[in-house]
Amino acid sequence: MAAFFIANVTVKDPEKFQAYAAKAGETMKKYQGEVALRGKFEQGLKGDADHHAVAVVRFPSHDDLRSWYFSEAYQAVIPLRDEAAEMSITTYVEP
């Protein structure tokens, strides 16, 4: 079952965020991660939305997603991520 990494993002430093996105994208290839959606916030229809953008990455399985997230390669990018943006990160799996 496919799994999805969902990051609600508020960018603090656009240049650093671009660098993070490029580096993170490279780390996903080994785990077959594919960006399913990258977009900026447009409108809240119900409830609070305190982020500026969202990224959704699809992986073949939750095991692949976790293997990527906890990989040495992605862990090395996290300090740049944290300098570049505030994020709320969740995972979902298809039923």
CORNOR-V669029 format. One record per pair of residues at least 24 apart in sequence whose C-alpha atoms are under 10 Angstrom apart, sorted by the first residue. I is the first residue (numbers start at 1). GAP is how many residues later the second one is. Records with the same first field share a line. If there is no record, write none. Layout:
I: GAP  GAP
This chain:
1: 58  59  60  61  62  92  93  94
2: 56  57  58  59  60  61  62  63  90  91  92  93
3: 30  54  55  56  57  58  59  60  61  62  63  88  89  90  91  92
4: 29  30  31  32  51  52  53  54  55  56  57  58  61  86  87  88  89  90
5: 28  30  31  50  51  52  53  54  57  60  61  64  84  85  86  87  88
6: 30  31  32  48  49  50  51  52  81  82  83  84  85  86
7: 31  44  46  47  48  49  50  79  80  81  82  83  84
8: 32  33  41  42  43  44  45  46  47  48  77  78  79  80  81  82
9: 30  31  32  41  42  43  44  45  46  75  76  77  78  79  80
10: 30  31  40  41  42  43  44  74  75  76  77  78
11: 40  41  42  70  71  72  73  74  75  76
12: 69  70  71  72  73  74
13: 68  70  71  72
14: 70  71
15: 69
16: 64  65  66  67  68  69
17: 63  64  65  66  67  68
18: 63  66
19: 58  61  62  65
20: 57  58  59  60  61  62  63  64  65
21: 56  59  60  63
23: 50  51  53  54  57  58
24: 44  45  49  50  51  52  53  54  56  57
25: 32  49
26: 47  48
27: 41  42  44  45  46  47  48  49  50
28: 29  30  31  36  37  39  40  41  43  45  46
29: 30  39
30: 34  37  38
31: 28  29  30  32  33  34  35  36  37  38  40
32: 25  26  27  28  29  32  33  36
33: 24  25  26  27  28  31  32  35
34: 24  25  26
35: 24
51: 35  36  37
52: 34
53: 34
54: 33  34  35
55: 34
56: 33  34  35
57: 34
58: 33  34  35
59: 34
60: 33
61: 32  33
62: 29  30  31  32
65: 26
66: 25
